Amino acid sequence: MTSWHKGTGLASRGRAALFQWENLAPAVVYLLIALYAGFFAWLSVVRHEALESNAMDLGYTDQVVWNTLHGRFYRFSTFQNVPVDLPLDQFRRTDTLLAYHVELLLAPLSLSYLIYDSPATLLVLQSVVLGLGALPAFWLARDYLGSPFAGVTFAAAYLLAPAIEGANLSDFHAVSLTATLLLFALYFLHVRRYGPFFVCIVLAMSAKEDVPLLVLMVGLYAALVLRRWTVGAITALLGLGWFLACIELVLPHYNGLPTSPFFHRVTIFGPTIKASILNLLRDPLPLWRWLRRPEILTYLGGLLSSAGFASLFSPIVLALSAPVVAMNVLSTWSWTYSEGAHYSASIIPFVIVSGIYGLGLLSRWLSRWLKLPRPGVVNGLAGLVLLIAGVHHYQIGISPLSQSYHRPVIAPHQRLAEELIALIPPDAPVSAGSGLYPHLAHREKAYFFPAVNDAEYVLLDVTGSPYPITLPEVYETAQRLLVSGEFGVLAARDGYLLLQRGLPWPAGSSLPGDFYAFARVDEDQVAHPLHARFGDALELLGYGYTLRNVVHAKELPATVTTYWRPLRPLPAGQALALFFSRDDGAIVYGYDGETAVTLWYPVEHWAEGEVIRVETPVLGVGRLRDTMVAVVRPGGDPWSAAARLPPVAPAGDPDLEAFDQGTLLRLFRFR
């Protein structure tokens, strides 16, 4: 505890209350950590079971961890012949993670599969480790600021940080764990416990090849600012040495490229990093324009909000995160500056610690200027930090305290995947779509569809994410496999298609009726009933939507479902278009593309009187205001309906109201 706190001269009652609060504060922090870890472990696992985890990155990480545990160190097959934004055709090896990232931390983490052999183990472990990061935040703030309340505040601010929650819900990444490891390292540096400090920075550096740059900055800070020359020099040399070893030796050895295959994402000002730097030295104006973009300013403001902007009063500590901040904001990959993925996890420790130091400096200024007792000023500023962090969490965080949280539901469709996966032998080579891949990666050969390679089985959920290709490409590739005679249908139910190599499949055979259960439903399954008729062709029976629990400052990912009853045979090319408006009523997004239903069960095949459920792919529309629908004649222009403003409100059940085809019909507002 700092000296100024010891000499405050509090009254005996105040000292007693403070003593009680000092005893209570650790218990409050332990409770917050337990709530965080329990909630996000549950939410992460439910997200995985709902098929919302992905081949990139939980799927390939799980396969690497499983293979490493079984003696095949860092081997995986995920990226073999997959059309992703990497020059895989130039790689020396595509079957080892060390060609892509240097994540040595995964080796010791593989031992966790001895406890429970499932990717869910990684998700739970990640939630627990991230939650524990609140401990050093609490200890440092309590001791440096002399206030248990401030300690609780910064522990809570850390747990409320959307960037931490975004990392927690972005599958599993070893680098996400550095949020906790670096916080512990900075705390141990503060209290001069150098043994644990070096353990933490070595573990953090082993998480990913860019983390050593942060360690280098910490070393320079320890040497030049704290004047701890030996510790700082060793730390800086460790960071610089391991970074160069990763970039110049490990990655080129395995991938055969000059350096990291991901560096192309930070070449927005030239064809190479070197060219980008030279171009900016000649003319820095493009950099200024880039940094003024609303997305970048929102991202940086969001990070600072996580510590109530107190970090601005400790710019040196905040600047230690500069290498990763620069890589994130100077990127062509917008997720790096969204707070919604793992890219910012290693930045938050510096935001929190600089916030603690910044609040200390600000409290000293204000207590002198206002002539108020410093403990009261500290607690008042800490309350303001908590308020700002809480508001930012409410805006884009993911918890029951935020406006973006939606309780996830595992539908019968997702449960059905378990039955089909059970039909695949555990050691058989398999190809699977993105959402199914993490459930099949415990094998030596698991391929990311559309790559099939030597797979004996192909499992698809045609209603799921088609990444890295489009819905039409999924349809065409699956049809090609069947027409070729190499594969036959082992099972086809509710949008799942399980193909087996060598299984007879006569030419011209149709998929069984059970496959179309995802398209045909009973009327009592309509989520939000309403009735509206478009001409004499179609009746709209209702709608539904599903929002994804994703941290994002702009629109949330969502799927929109509409329910239709054909009143007569429909012509080929009949289109259903959805439009979305912002608060001022302007329509800013429209979707009239293919859906799983219109591809696999085209409108001209819809039988009169049946109820058809049409769900869009995942669209970034979840915070837009109004959702509208229009029926467009074959060859018609969907946007001609959008031009006919204002939209018409739908008729309520049970009355039927007729609308012309092309009329824009308002359905609902996202909640």
C-alpha positions, 0 to 999 in steps of 0.5 A: 500500500502506498505511503500517502494512503497510510497517512490519510488520518481517517476517523476510526469509523472510516478506518473500520469501514475501510478495513471491512471493505479491504476484507470484502474486496478480494471476495468480490473479485473472486466472485466476479471471476467465477461468474465470468469464467462460468458464464463464458465457459457455458456460452462458448460450449453452447456456441460450439454445440450450436455449430457456430464454432468454425474450422478456422480456428477451433477446428484446426487448433483442436486437430493440432492439439490432438495430434500433438498429444498423440506424438504428431507434433503440430500436424494438421490437415485443415488447409490442404487444397482449401481456397483461402487467402494464403499462397498455399501453392507456394508453401513448402509444407501445409500440414504443420501449424508451424508454417503459419503460426509459432504457437508453442504454448499449444504443446503443454495445453495438449495435456488438458486433453488427458482430462477431457478429450474434446475441443470443449476443454480448450473453450473452458480452459480459455474462459477460466484463464481469461477470467483469472486476469482480473486478479493482477488487475485487482492487486495492482490497482489496490496496491498502487492506488491504495484503494480496494474499491479501485482494485475491484473497479479495474478487475471489473473493467477488465472482465467487462472489456468487449475485446476480452469477451470477443476473444473468448467467443472467437473459438480458441486461440493461444494468443487470447491467453496472453491477456492474463499472462501479460497482466501477471507479468506487468504486476510482477514487474511492478512488485519486483518479483522477477522469477514469476515475471520471466515465467509469464513473459516466456509463456506469453511469447510462446503463444504467437509470433507477434507477442515477443514484440510486446515483450521487447517493449516491456523490456525497453520500458523496464530498462529506460523508464524504471531503470531496472537495467539488467531485467529490462535488457534480458527481457528486451533481448528475449523478445527481440531474439524470439521474434526474429527466430520466429519470423526469420527461421521457424516460419520460413523453414516450414513454409518456404516463404521469406517470412510470415504468410500473414504479413500481406494483410498489413501492406495497405500502402504498398505491395510489401511491408518495406514498400509500405514504409518507404511510401509513408516516409515519402508521403504520410498523408495516406496514413493520416487519412487511414487512421481517421476512418470511423472504423479505426477511431471507433476501435481505438476509442473502444479500447480506451473505454475499457479503462475509462480513458484513464490510460491517456494519462499514462501514455508511456505504458499505453504505448507499449502495445504499439506494435500490435495496435499498429498491426491491427489498425494497418490491416486489410482484415477488418476483424483486427480492428473490431474488438470482436476477435482475438487480435486485441487480447494482448493489448488489453493488459496495457490498457488496464495497467496504463489506466491504473497508472493514469488514474494515479497521476490524475488523482494526484493532480485533482486532489491538489487542485481541488484540495480534497482528500486523495482517497476520495478522489481516487474512489470517485475517479474509479467509479467514473472508470467503472461507469465508462467501462460499463457503458461500453460493455452495454453497447457492444459487449456480450453478457446479460448486462449488454444490449447485444446478448441473446440467449443461445438455443441449440435447436433439434437441427444442431442436435441431429449432427451428433447422430450423423457424426456417429455414422463416421468411423473415428479414424476415417478421413473426412471432409466437412463444412466449417461448423461441423469441422470442429466436431470431426477434427480428432483424426489424422485426416480431416479436410475443410470442405470444399477440399475432399482429397482422399476423404472417405466421407463428406459431411455437409450442413447445407444450411450452415456457413458456406465459408470459404466458398459461396452457397451456390459453390457448395451446391455445385460441388456436392452435386459434382461429387454425386454425379461423378459416381465417386460418392453416394448418399449414406444419409440425408436428413434436415439439410445434412448430407453425408456422402461415402466414397464408393457407395452406389448412387444411381445416376439421376437419383433424388435425395430422400424427402427427409433431406428437405425437412429444413425447408418444409415445416408445419404452420405451427412452427412459424416463429412470429405469425402474420398473414399477408398475400402477394398477388395470387402467388404467395402468402407470407405466414410469418418471420423469425430471426436469430442474432449471433453473440458476437462483439462488434461495434457495427451491425451484428451477424443475424439470419432472417427467416420468412415462412411462405405458402405458395397459392399456385405453382410458381415460375422459376426465378421468382425472387424473395428480397429482404431490405434493411433500414437504419434509424433515419429510414434510409435503406442501407442493405438488401439481400436477394441472393440464394439461400439454402432453400432456394438452391436445394428446393427451388421455388418452381418445385414448391407444392401448392399449400405447403409451408416453406421456411426460407432462412438467409445466410448470416448477414451483418444487419442485426443492429439496423432498424427495420426489416422489410420483404418484397416478392420480385417477379422473374427478371425483376429488379429487387431495388425497384421495390426498395424505391417505393417508399414508405414501406407498408406495414403488414396486416395482422393475424387473422386477416389477410391483406393482398399486396402487389408483387414488388410491394415493400412490406415492413416485417419487424425491428431487431430487438 
